[in-house]
Amino acid sequence: MTGHMTSDEFRRYGYQVVDWVASYWEEIEKYPVVPPVAAGDVAAALPGSAPERGEPFEALLSDLDRVVMPGTTHWQHPSFFGYFPTSTSGPSALADLVAAGLGTQGMLWSTSPACTEVETVVLDWLRQLIGLPERFSPAGSGGGVIQDTASSATLVATLAALHRASGGRWNTDGLTDRYAVYASAEAHSSVQKAARIVGLGDAAVRHVEVDPKTLALRPDRLRERIAVDRAAGVVPAIVVATVGTTSTTAIDPVPAIADVCAQQRIWLHVDAAYAGTAAICPELRFTHVGVERADSYCFNPHKWLLVGFDCDAFWVADRAELIRTLSVLPEYLRNAATESGAVIDYRDWQVPLGRRFRALKLWWVLRWYGIEGLREHVRRHVGLAQEFAGWVRADHRFEIVAPHPFALVCFRLRGRDGEPERGADDRNAELLRRLNETGALFLTHTKARDRYVLRMAIGTVTTERHHVEAAWQRIQAEATRLVS
């Protein structure tokens, strides 16, 4: 039987793993961005049951190349332009290794003071960096916490909003009233999922109409929806405003939405999962006007800030409301530090009890790159996206279909004169299929104004201008073959 890995073995094999990862990053362009595999191919390479006896580490490392790599989509590839980037970095990866080695369980301050206090301080660094006001600071009434993803942040905000809207009754009595959740028709699906999880269901979600030009939520329609609900005895619980929607990075008019929420005493949560990173650049902070009036706000450093997945930064303006919403203190968790009231127990700021030392990788990334290094990272991608958009505009066969203030450009082949919209949609879908089948690049699509649209999301740490230029040349070439 293979015993526990000794310190010497861990050191030796650890060096091999780090070398493997470093070599992968160096050689990543030799792989197709998306693997040419069929469903079940990876599973077929694995035995039907676990080994009876332990295997040598060399076999484990070998199967990374034999089993994992042929079936891996390379999210760190410089020609990965799909979805939004989840770009990791060296300091983040190394911090994850340290956190895994420590094996910290940071549910309470007493279970790891360093895990809690590093997170508190680093989240406040980040708050200052993106321009959130003091009301979100632990020195004030608020504070920040790391959730796994923006979806969890939306869920937690919804729970806190229900607590407020019910006067605290839902904690003890459950959903005794009817409540409503409001978000743009372009908002992330996590809003709908949160409504399901808390027991409201899809019927409680109001998909508010958007401006046809900007694809941003219309505050006048929001007011109308709220008035109709109140007249019907439905209690408005939360409005989720989006800064940078998933489909097109549309920006909801947060100041006007905040006016509505303040007048109606409704919780305002701002979801800036992707676009929040842009706020580290002063010239891009105009996209965040009004977020200082929110009850809660989140963005994902794991999308564009070089922090490996998963890491969502979530702030509340009143931490007491959040703690009252989520705190359950059984006898086995009681301790002197908690009862003193002098510490933060982050178990009360999230749905699960347990939590990893995620703050370590955020801390290391902020220190390694510094503010200027991170700003340069963002500015480079925004510049590349604007250049790409210029190329698209210069080709009469294509059109830009939405504003692009960040590093996402939504575009499509134009429809032919008199052609039904379905024909143009089919042609764009075929263009995307052909592009992705080459393995040389990867894009994704969405629907904007009911039209099929291609999304060019630039944000991988290794992406340079020549990668974007090569992608555009391939797009043009495939379009030529498609329409000829």
N, C-alpha and C positions, 0 to 999 in steps of 0.2 A: 504493500500500500504506500502511495506517495504521501508523505507527511506534510506538515505545515511548511510553507516556504520560509527558509532561513533568511536572515538579514543579508548574508553574502549572496544567496541566490536572488533575492529581490533586487539587490544592487546590480548584479550581472544581467539579469533579464530586463530590469528596468532600463538599463543603457540600450539594450537591443530594441526595446519598444520605442524609446525616444528616437533612436536612429531610424526606425521604420517610419515613424510619423514624419520626421524631417525629410526623409527621402521621398515620401509620398507628396509632401508639399512641393518639393523641388521638381518632381516628375509628373505633376498632376495633369499637365496638358497632353500627355500621351494617351490619356483615357478618353473614351467618348463621354460626353457630359451625362448622357442618360444611357444606362446599360442595355444592350440588345438582348434582353431575356424575356421569356414568357412566364406567365403565372405558374408557380410550382417548381421552377428550375432551381432556385436556391435550396428549397426544402429537399429536393431530390438528392442534393449533394451531401445531406446530413444523414447519419444513421437513424434508425427508428427508435433507438433508446439510448440512454446515457451509458457511458462505459462502466464496466464492472470495476475496473482498476484505474487508478490515476494514470494520466498520460504525461510524457515529458513536455516541458514548456516549448521545445522546438516544434512539436506537433501543433500546439496551439497557434504559434506564430505563423507556421506554414499554412494553416487553414485560413488565415486572413487573406492570403493571396489566392488560395484555391477556391474558397467558398464565398468570402465576403466581397472581395473586389470585383468579381465578374457581375455581381448583382447590386452594386452601389451606384446611386445617383450622386454625382460629385458636386455638392452644394458649394464647395470652395473653389471650383473650377473658374478660371477667369472669364469663360464664356457662358457661365450660368446666369441667365437673365430672367428667370422665371419667378413667379410669386413675389416675395420680397427677400432680400439677402438675409442669411443667418451667418454672417461672416465672423469666424472666430479668429484668434490670434495667438502668438506664442505665449505671452504672459497669461492669457486666459486659460490656455490648455495646461500650463504648468501649475497654475493656481488650483485648477480642478484636481490635478494629481495630488497636490498637498492636502486639499480638503478631503479627498477620498482616503488618503493615508491617515489623517487625523480621525476620520470616522465620527465627526462631531454630530451630536443630536442637540440642536439649538432651540428646543421648544420653550424652555424657560431661561431667564437670565442665569439662574443657579446651575443649569446643566452645561452652560458654557458662556461665562461672562464676555470673553473675547468675541465670540460669534455674534452676540447681541450688540455689543458696543461698537465694534467695527462697522456693522451694518447701519447703526443709527448715524454714526458720523459720516460715513461714505454716502449714504442717501442724502444727507444734508449738503455735502459737497455738490452732489449732482443737482439738487434743488437750486442751489445758487448758480450753477453752471447754465441751467436752462431758463433762469429768470423767474422762477416761482417766488412769490412773496413770503415774508416772515410768518404769515399765518399758517403756512404748511410746515413750519420748522418745529422740531421738538422743543426748542426754546420758547415757542409760542404755544398755541392750543393744538397744533397739528403734529405731523410727523410722517416719515416715510417707512416703507417696508418692502421687501422683495417678495413678490408672488412668482409663481412659475411662469405664467403667461398673462397677456392682457385679458384673455377669457376669464381667468380666475379673478382678475381685478374687477371686471364687470360684474361677476357673480357676487363678490364681496360688497361692492357698491350697491347692488340691488338689495341685498340683505339689510344693509344699513338704512337704505331708503325706506324699506318696508317697516323697519323698527321705528323710524321717525314718523312715517305716515300713520301708523297704527297707535301712536302714543306708547309704544312698548308692548302692546297687548299681544302681538303675534308671537313673541317669545314664549308666552304661557298658553295662549288660547289658539294659536295658529291663525289661519286666514279666515277670519270671521266676516270680513267685508270683501267687496270686489275692488281690485286695484288695476291700474293701467301703467304700462311702460311705453315710453315714447322714444323713437329714434328715426333717423332718416331712412328712407327706403334704400339708401346705399350703405347703411351701417353694417358692421360685421355681424355674422350669424351668431356670434357669442351672446348678443343681446337676447335673441330668441331662445337660445339654449339656457341662459340664466333664468329666463321667465319659466321655462319648463322645470328646471331643477328646484326652484323655490316653491313650485306648486301653483303658479299662476296660469301656466299653459299658454299656447299660442294665441288664444282668444284675447289675452290681456295686452298683446303687443300691438302698438299703433305705428305702422310704417308711414311716417309723415312724408308728404309729397316734396319733391325737390325742384329747385329752379332748373328749367330745361337747359339753360346755358352753362351754369356752373356745376350742376349736379349736387348742390348743397341744399340742406334742409331749409324749408321756407318757414320763417317764424310766424307768419300770418296763419298758415295752415296748422301750425302747432297750437296756437291760441284757439283756433276753431275746434280742434280735436279735444282739447282740454275742456272747453265750455260744454261741448256735447256730452262728455263723460260726466262732468259734475251734475248736469241736469238729469242724467240717468242714474245718479247715485253711485257712480264709480269714483273711487279715490285716486287721483293722479299721484303716483309714487316716485317716479324717476324719469328724467330726461337724459338720454345719452347723446352727447354731441361728439362728432368725430372731426378730428384734425388730421386729414390725410386718409380718406376712405381706401379700403382694400382694392377696389376695382380701379379707381382713377386718381386717388389722392385728392379728392375734393375736400374743401375746407368749409365746415359748417360755420355760419355767422354766430360765433360764440357770444359776443356782447349782446346781441338781440335776444338770443336764447336765454342768456343769464337774466335779462330783464324780465322775461316771462316767468322764469323759475323763482325769482325773488318776489315778484308780485303774487304768485300762486303758492308760494312756500313749498316748492317741489325740489327734491334733491337733484343737483346737476352733476353728472359725471362726464368728464372729458376723456375720450379714448384717442390717444395720439400714438398708438402702438408703433407705427412705422415712423411718422413724421416728427415725433418728439425729439429724436436725435438732432434734427436740423436746428432746433432752438439753441443749441450750443453756439451757433454762429449768429452774432448780433444782427447781421443783415437779413437773416431768415426768420428772425423772431417775430416779424410782423404777422406770420401765420398763426401765432399764439395769442394774439390780442384777445383779451377777455377771459382767458383760462384762470387768471388770478381770482376770479369770482366763483369758481367751481367749488363744490363740496368735496370732490375727489378728482384725481387726475392720474393718468398712467401713460407710460411708454415702455417699449421693449429695448433695452440696451443690447439684447441678443440679436436684434435685427440689423442695426447699422452702426453700432458703437463698439464693434470689435470684441464684444463679450460673448463667449460661447453660450449656446442654448443650454439651459433655460434661465432667463433672468428678466423679470418685468419689474419696473420701478413704479410703485403705487404710493400716492400721498393722499392724506385726508386733511381737511382744515380743522376738524374737531375729532381728535383721537378718542375722546370720551364716548362719543356716540358709537364709534366702531367697536370699542371694547365692550360697551353695554350690550351691543348686538351679538357678539360672538363669544363672550366669556362664559365658560362653564368650568368650575373649579372643584373637582372631586378631591377627596381627602388625600389620595396618594400623590397629588401634585402640590399639596400645601407645603410651604417652606417660609423661613423667616424673611428672606429677601422680598418675596412677593408680598407678604403681609405688611412689610414696611412701607409699601407704596413708592419706594425710591427707585425702582427699576422698571424696565420694559420687559414684558413677557410676550414675545411675538406670536405665541400660540393663539393669543386673543385677537390677532390682526388678520387671520386667515382661516380657511375651512379645515385643513388637516391639523392634527396636533403636532406631528413631527416636522422638522425642517433641517435642510442641509446648510452648510456654510457657503452659501452662494456669494456672499458679500466679498469673499476673498478674491474672486476673479475680477469683480468690478473694481476693487481697491487697486489691484495690480495693474489693470489696464489703464486706469486714470493716472497712476504714477509713472508707468512706463512711457506712455505717449505724451502726457501732459496736455493741458488745454489746447495749446497751439497745434500739437500733433494731431489731436482729434479733429480740430476744426479743418485742418488741411485735408484730412481724410474725407470729410463730408464735402468740402468745397470742390475737391477734385471730381467726385462722382456727379455732383450737380452740374459742373462745367461740361463733363462728358455728355450728360443727358441733354443739355441745351444744344450742344454741337450736333448730336444725333438728330434732335428735332429739326434743326436747320437743314440737315441732309434730306429728311423726309419731306419737308416743305418744298425743297427745290426739285423734287421728282413729282411731276404732275399726276402720276398714277396713284399716288398715295395722299392721305389726308391725316392731319392730327385731329383727334376727336375730343380732347379735353385739355384744360389747362395743365401745365406741368411745372409747378414751382419747385419740385424736389428732384429726385433722380429716377422718376418713372415717366415714360412717354407712352401714351396710348395712341395707336395709329392703325390704319387699315387701308387696303386697296379700295379705291373709289368704285362705286357702282357704275355700270355703263348706262348711257342715256336710255331712259325708258325701261330699264331692267327692274324687275321686282326685287325687293330688298332681300328676299330669300336667296336669290342667285348670287348677290354680292356676299352674303354671309357664307354661303357654301364655298365660294372661291377663297375667302379669307381663312376658313377652316382648313381647306386643302393646303393653302400656303403654309399654315402653321404645322400641319402634319408633315409635309415634305421637309421643312426646315429641321424639325426635331428628329426626324428619322436619319438625318445625316450624322448625328452624334457630334457635330462640330460646335453646336450651340444649343441652348434650350430657352424657349420662351413659353409663356402661358397666355391665356386669353381671358376675356370677360365679356359681359354684355353692357353696353352703354347706350342709353336711349333706344334700347331693344335692337341694337346692331352688334354684330360679332366684331370684336376688337382685339387686336394683338397688343400685348403689354411688354415693353422693354424696360426691365428693372435693373439698373446699374448699381452695384454696391459691394461686390466681392472684393476682398482686400487685394487680390492679385490682378484685378482688371485694369488694363492700361488702354490708352487710346487706340493702339493698333488692334486690340481685341474687338472694340466697338466698331472700328472701321471695317474689320474683316466680317463682322456680323452683318453690317449694312450691305456690304458688297454681295454677300450670299443671299440676303433677302431680295436684293434687286435682281440677282441672277435667277432665283427661283420664280420670282414674279414674272420675269420675261418668259421663262419656259411655260408658265401656267397660262398666260394670256395670249401666247402666240398661236 
